[in-house]
Amino acid sequence: MNRFLPPEENDPSTKKKNKGVVCDVKNCMYNDKNSHCTAEKIAVGPTYATSCSDTVCATFRQRNI
């Protein structure tokens, strides 16, 4: 644990969960390890998408393991 950061920055379980947003991407830094998204904002694109398979989560950031 980094003692120079507030606890919410060190422990993803203390971050606010986005109710109704499910994230199955286990290696995303915003996944609280219980499939809840903790990102402050969520961006989904691209603008030309015409189906679910065309979309991507632009908020995704890979978790350092």
C-alpha positions as CSV (number, residue, x, y, z in Angstrom):
1,M,0.0,0.0,0.0
2,N,1.3,3.5,-0.9
3,R,1.1,5.5,2.3
4,F,1.2,8.8,0.4
5,L,-2.1,8.2,-1.5
6,P,-5.5,8.3,0.1
7,P,-7.0,4.9,0.9
8,E,-9.5,5.1,-2.0
9,E,-6.6,5.4,-4.4
10,N,-5.0,2.2,-3.0
11,D,-8.0,-0.1,-2.7
12,P,-10.4,-0.5,-5.6
13,S,-13.0,-1.9,-3.3
14,T,-13.4,1.5,-1.6
15,K,-14.0,3.3,-4.9
16,K,-17.6,4.2,-5.8
17,K,-19.3,1.6,-8.0
18,N,-21.3,2.7,-11.0
19,K,-24.6,1.1,-10.3
20,G,-26.0,-0.8,-13.3
21,V,-22.6,-1.0,-15.1
22,V,-21.2,-4.5,-15.3
23,C,-17.6,-5.0,-16.3
24,D,-16.4,-8.5,-17.1
25,V,-12.9,-7.4,-18.1
26,K,-10.9,-8.8,-15.3
27,N,-7.7,-7.0,-16.2
28,C,-9.3,-3.5,-16.3
29,M,-8.1,-1.2,-13.5
30,Y,-11.6,0.0,-13.1
31,N,-13.0,-3.5,-12.4
32,D,-13.3,-3.9,-8.6
33,K,-12.8,-7.6,-9.0
34,N,-16.5,-8.2,-8.5
35,S,-17.5,-7.1,-12.0
36,H,-18.4,-3.6,-10.9
37,C,-17.0,-0.6,-12.7
38,T,-15.4,2.1,-10.6
39,A,-14.5,4.6,-13.4
40,E,-15.6,8.2,-12.7
41,K,-16.8,8.4,-16.4
42,I,-17.4,5.8,-19.0
43,A,-16.8,6.4,-22.7
44,V,-18.2,3.9,-25.3
45,G,-17.6,4.2,-29.0
46,P,-16.9,4.6,-31.9
47,T,-19.5,6.9,-33.3
48,Y,-20.0,4.8,-36.4
49,A,-21.1,1.6,-34.5
50,T,-24.2,0.0,-35.8
51,S,-24.2,-3.1,-33.5
52,C,-23.0,-4.2,-30.1
53,S,-20.1,-6.0,-31.7
54,D,-18.9,-2.7,-33.2
55,T,-18.5,-1.0,-29.8
56,V,-15.6,-0.7,-27.4
57,C,-15.1,0.7,-23.9
58,A,-12.7,3.6,-24.5
59,T,-12.4,4.0,-20.7
60,F,-10.5,0.7,-20.4
61,R,-7.1,0.8,-18.8
62,Q,-5.1,-2.3,-18.3
63,R,-4.4,-3.2,-14.6
64,N,-0.7,-3.7,-13.8
65,I,-0.3,-7.2,-12.4
